[in-house]
Amino acid sequence: MSRLPFEKVCTVLSFKRLLDRSLTAQAALVFLLGLGVTALIRRDEHPAVWVFQSALYTGVAVAVLAVQRRRAARAAGTDAGGLADLNRKIRHHEMPQDPEEQTAMRRLVAEQLGQMERAGKWLPYWLGAMGLFAVGMVVLGAVSGSLVFPLLLAVGMVALCFWVLRVRRHSLDHLRWMRQALRQE
């Protein structure tokens, strides 16, 4: 009985590692999530439409992920598996011991920090657009007389914005820590 929680932890960790390394696993997860959301939103449509829309969302998401992975792997000078390992080491504050891996890590950290700093210039505009969208939905809900769905959408939009800011801050902290640790080596 005492080994059961450990087995659950190992299962969760192996699932996370699978998602880190496998674009196919990520595609399957996106497809299932897209299918569920589409089924919830469009209950009155035929299930074939749900599957088609989910497949379309999955195709777009996989294309974006593949391009991002290829660009990051090329910038770091490694393959997709090595890129997943480097990203895991960044998240867990693990310093690479191999000099080649340190060089790849330096390039990856520089590339990702540069991307995040460039994207940070557009962040206020994105947050403003999300705020306008949330306010617009509440106003449309008030005009139409149904406030439940627009308020839920506005709260979800605000939660999404805070989540994006939190993830961005943590990613910047991890990347800056790794850059500092690599400089000290």
Backbone torsions as a table, in degrees:
resi	resn	phi	psi	omega
1	MET	NA	-34.8	-175.5
2	SER	-72.4	-17.0	-179.2
3	ARG	-84.6	-12.5	-175.8
4	LEU	-60.5	-49.0	178.5
5	PRO	-61.2	-36.6	178.8
6	PHE	-64.1	-40.2	178.7
7	GLU	-64.3	-37.4	177.5
8	LYS	-65.2	-41.5	178.9
9	VAL	-63.2	-42.9	178.9
10	CYS	-63.2	-39.0	178.9
11	THR	-65.3	-43.3	179.1
12	VAL	-64.7	-43.2	179.7
13	LEU	-64.9	-39.0	178.9
14	SER	-70.0	-33.3	176.6
15	PHE	-66.9	-42.3	177.2
16	LYS	-63.3	-41.0	178.7
17	ARG	-64.6	-39.8	176.9
18	LEU	-61.4	-43.2	178.6
19	LEU	-67.2	-33.1	177.7
20	ASP	-66.3	-38.7	-171.1
21	ARG	-95.0	-28.2	-168.7
22	SER	-110.4	117.8	174.8
23	LEU	-68.8	-29.9	177.4
24	THR	-65.9	-42.5	177.5
25	ALA	-64.3	-39.6	177.4
26	GLN	-64.7	-40.5	178.7
27	ALA	-63.7	-41.8	178.8
28	ALA	-63.3	-41.4	179.1
29	LEU	-65.1	-44.2	178.4
30	VAL	-62.8	-40.9	179.3
31	PHE	-61.6	-47.1	-178.6
32	LEU	-65.7	-41.2	177.1
33	LEU	-65.5	-43.4	177.5
34	GLY	-62.3	-39.4	178.2
35	LEU	-63.7	-44.4	179.3
36	GLY	-64.4	-45.0	-179.6
37	VAL	-66.3	-43.0	178.9
38	THR	-63.0	-40.4	178.4
39	ALA	-65.2	-36.0	177.9
40	LEU	-70.1	-41.2	-176.0
41	ILE	-77.3	-40.2	-176.0
42	ARG	-114.4	64.0	-177.2
43	ARG	-64.1	-31.0	-174.1
44	ASP	-82.8	-7.6	-179.6
45	GLU	-89.3	164.5	-179.2
46	HIS	-67.9	142.8	179.3
47	PRO	-57.9	-25.3	176.9
48	ALA	-63.8	-33.8	177.1
49	VAL	-66.9	-39.3	177.7
50	TRP	-59.8	-46.2	-178.2
51	VAL	-64.8	-43.7	-180.0
52	PHE	-62.1	-46.8	-179.4
53	GLN	-65.4	-40.0	178.1
54	SER	-64.1	-40.5	177.4
55	ALA	-64.2	-38.0	177.9
56	LEU	-64.9	-46.2	177.9
57	TYR	-60.9	-41.4	-179.8
58	THR	-64.0	-43.0	179.0
59	GLY	-59.9	-44.1	178.9
60	VAL	-65.3	-45.9	-178.9
61	ALA	-63.0	-41.8	-179.5
62	VAL	-67.2	-38.7	178.0
63	ALA	-62.6	-44.3	178.9
64	VAL	-64.0	-45.8	179.3
65	LEU	-61.8	-42.1	-179.0
66	ALA	-63.8	-42.0	178.8
67	VAL	-65.1	-42.7	179.1
68	GLN	-64.3	-42.7	179.1
69	ARG	-64.0	-43.9	-179.0
70	ARG	-63.2	-42.0	179.7
71	ARG	-65.1	-44.3	-179.8
72	ALA	-67.4	-40.5	179.3
73	ALA	-66.0	-39.3	178.5
74	ARG	-66.2	-40.3	179.7
75	ALA	-66.5	-36.2	-179.2
76	ALA	-83.8	-17.6	-178.6
77	GLY	76.6	36.5	-179.0
78	THR	-140.3	-180.0	177.3
79	ASP	-96.4	-177.7	-176.7
80	ALA	-64.6	-38.8	178.4
81	GLY	-65.6	-42.7	177.1
82	GLY	-65.0	-36.1	177.7
83	LEU	-64.0	-41.7	178.1
84	ALA	-63.3	-40.4	178.3
85	ASP	-65.9	-41.3	178.6
86	LEU	-64.2	-42.8	178.5
87	ASN	-64.2	-37.9	177.3
88	ARG	-63.9	-41.4	179.0
89	LYS	-65.2	-35.4	176.5
90	ILE	-64.8	-45.6	-179.2
91	ARG	-63.4	-34.4	-176.0
92	HIS	-99.5	8.5	179.3
93	HIS	56.5	44.5	177.8
94	GLU	-102.4	124.2	180.0
95	MET	-83.2	126.9	176.6
96	PRO	-68.0	143.4	-178.3
97	GLN	-95.1	-31.8	-178.4
98	ASP	-73.6	132.2	-179.4
99	PRO	-60.8	-37.4	177.8
100	GLU	-65.4	-40.4	178.8
101	GLU	-67.3	-34.5	176.2
102	GLN	-65.6	-39.3	177.7
103	THR	-64.2	-45.1	177.7
104	ALA	-62.6	-38.6	179.2
105	MET	-64.6	-42.3	178.2
106	ARG	-59.1	-45.3	-180.0
107	ARG	-65.3	-41.8	-179.6
108	LEU	-65.2	-44.5	-179.4
109	VAL	-63.8	-43.1	179.1
110	ALA	-62.5	-43.0	-179.9
111	GLU	-64.6	-47.2	-177.6
112	GLN	-68.4	-38.7	176.0
113	LEU	-64.1	-41.1	177.4
114	GLY	-62.2	-42.9	177.9
115	GLN	-62.9	-44.2	-177.8
116	MET	-68.4	-34.4	177.5
117	GLU	-70.3	-38.8	176.1
118	ARG	-66.2	-41.2	179.7
119	ALA	-70.4	-26.8	179.3
120	GLY	-63.4	-24.6	177.7
121	LYS	-67.2	-30.0	-178.0
122	TRP	-93.0	-8.7	-175.7
123	LEU	-59.4	-44.9	178.9
124	PRO	-60.7	-36.5	179.0
125	TYR	-67.5	-40.1	178.1
126	TRP	-64.4	-45.7	178.6
127	LEU	-62.0	-40.0	177.2
128	GLY	-63.5	-41.9	178.5
129	ALA	-64.6	-40.7	178.3
130	MET	-65.5	-38.7	177.1
131	GLY	-64.0	-43.4	177.5
132	LEU	-63.5	-39.1	178.0
133	PHE	-62.9	-45.0	-179.4
134	ALA	-64.2	-45.1	179.2
135	VAL	-64.8	-41.4	178.2
136	GLY	-60.9	-40.9	178.6
137	MET	-65.7	-39.1	178.4
138	VAL	-65.8	-42.1	178.4
139	VAL	-63.6	-45.3	177.5
140	LEU	-62.5	-37.0	176.7
141	GLY	-65.8	-39.4	178.7
142	ALA	-66.9	-39.2	179.4
143	VAL	-68.0	-40.0	-178.2
144	SER	-81.0	-15.8	177.3
145	GLY	94.7	0.6	179.2
146	SER	-119.7	107.3	-176.4
147	LEU	-99.7	-10.3	-173.4
148	VAL	-64.0	-57.6	-178.1
149	PHE	-64.3	-44.8	177.6
150	PRO	-62.2	-37.0	177.8
151	LEU	-68.4	-40.8	175.7
152	LEU	-61.3	-41.7	178.3
153	LEU	-64.5	-41.5	179.5
154	ALA	-65.3	-43.3	177.5
155	VAL	-63.5	-42.3	177.3
156	GLY	-62.3	-38.4	179.1
157	MET	-66.3	-42.2	178.0
158	VAL	-64.8	-42.5	178.1
159	ALA	-62.2	-41.2	177.4
160	LEU	-61.1	-43.6	-179.7
161	CYS	-63.3	-43.5	177.9
162	PHE	-66.0	-37.3	178.3
163	TRP	-64.3	-42.9	179.2
164	VAL	-62.0	-43.6	178.8
165	LEU	-63.3	-40.6	-179.9
166	ARG	-66.0	-45.9	179.8
167	VAL	-64.3	-39.9	178.6
168	ARG	-62.9	-44.2	180.0
169	ARG	-63.2	-43.8	179.4
170	HIS	-65.3	-41.0	178.6
171	SER	-63.0	-43.8	177.5
172	LEU	-62.2	-40.7	178.3
173	ASP	-61.8	-44.9	179.8
174	HIS	-64.2	-42.9	-178.9
175	LEU	-67.4	-41.0	179.0
176	ARG	-66.7	-38.1	177.0
177	TRP	-61.7	-44.8	-178.3
178	MET	-66.2	-40.0	177.9
179	ARG	-60.8	-42.4	178.4
180	GLN	-65.8	-41.2	179.3
181	ALA	-66.2	-36.9	178.5
182	LEU	-69.6	-33.0	177.3
183	ARG	-67.3	-34.1	-178.7
184	GLN	-75.0	-19.6	-179.1
185	GLU	-69.4	NA	NA
